[in-house]
Every structure is written in C-alpha cells, then in structure tokens.
Amino acid sequence: MKRTIAPEQRQRFLQENITLNIEEENNSLRVKVLLKNIQQQGYPDNSIIILEAYNRVNIERLKMGSVEDYEEKEQSHPLAFDVPLRSKINFRLKIIDPKSFKLLGYAENLKEEKYAKSMLYISTDDESVKNIYKIDFANPQHPVLYLNPQLKSCADQLKPIIAEMAFKDILNHLLFNQEEITAEEDHKWFKFAHNLYSYDESEAQSDEDYKQDWINRVLCEFAEKKSLIKLVIKEHEKDD
C-alpha cells in the first residue's frame, strides 16, 4: 500500500541551499553535494538525509548521515551511472524520520548546476517589442521573456528588476487567466511560489482578495532571496 504524507507534515528544502556537481574520475562519475542551513530548518536531530540520483531507468540512494551529524562541507559520493548519461541524471533530496519513515523534508527535480535549466528564458531577438518587455505564454511551463532590443546592452543590470516584474506577471496569468489550480498541481511556477509562501486553497475560495495578497507575499519573499534570480531568469537557450 502506497503511503502518503500530508503536505503540512513535510517541508520543502530550498534549492538555493543545495549545490550539486558531478565529476568524471577514471571513467566513472562522482557527485559532490553541499547542503546549507539544514540544521536551521527545524528537522529532528536524528532525521536521516538521503540523496537520490535517478534517470528514466535507474535510481540510486546515497546516504548523507543525520541532520545532527551533518557537517556543512562538500560530500563526495560515487555514482553507478555511465559517463555518457551524465546530463540525464536528476536528483532529489529527502529528510526522513528514522522511526516512522515519514518524509519530513524534500527537494525535487535537482540537476547538476551546469545542466540546470532556468524557469524563464530571456531573449532580445524580437524587434516588435516596444515596451520594456513582453512574455510569451505559448508554453505556460516554459514562458519566454522578450526584452526590448534597445535594452540589450544593459540586460544583465536589469535582470534583478525584470525577474521580479516577470514573476508577478506570470503568477497573475496563472491565477487569474487559467482554471483553478491547487497546491498539489504539477505546475512548476506555482510550486516555486508555493514554496516561498504557502498557498491556502480554502482561503482562496472564500476570500476574493486572497490571491492578490498571496502574490504580494510571494514577491516579498522572492525579493529577500536574491540568489533565486539566477534560477528564474537567464539568456534564452533554444534547446527544447
């Protein structure tokens, strides 16, 4: 019987606190992983940390010790994956209660930093953009932000501002221009925002102002975490 854990019993461990890199060594692979601030997240000291490496065929579980004993320094673990499959390896982190085996914390869809994809790509190739930017929602999961070509020379300086503005536009599009979604729906933008500030579906249904208030709170949390900008926005790569 599949065991499920209520969402309020587990906590998302922010990706900004996880660094993953894979190295080739003697025609084999090793993953180097560093977790930051894990002992400040409120997990029980005896909670077990597991890093899972997987692709469509295989899965490997790497034990990283307990929360109490974890030292905030890089760990190195061998991987039983063929070298050519390096870019196809995904990771997820689990923090587990050793007695009940309940999932207390997690982080999903992790990739080695060099292969991690941004959530929003930025392009300066659209000459029709007359405002500061426009967002193409043709693929809601992978929107593209088109920056006014005249601003190309200062695009890097504008990214922190644009990222927050675009994030607001995307959440408004998601909540007000689409059908109702819930905190459990598989939409990466909603999951990202829900991770920053929890979305209460019952309040959203009973309070007409809740959605806009929630978006504002999410943006406040986002503004305080400047390191998230590199996850949200980068130069457009036509790799999909």
Secondary structure, DSSP 8 states (H G I E B T S, - for coil): ------GGG-EE--GGGEEEEEEEETTEEEEEEEE-SGGGS---TT-EEEEEEE-SS-EEEEEEEETTT--SS-EEEEE-S-GGGGGG-EEEEEEE-TTT--EEEEEEEE--GGG---SEEEE---TT--SSEEEE-SSTTS-EEEE-GGGGGGHHHHHHHHHHHHHHHHHHHHHHSS----TTS--HHHHHHHHHS---HHHHHH-TTHHHHHHHHHHHHHHH-GGGHHHHEEE-----
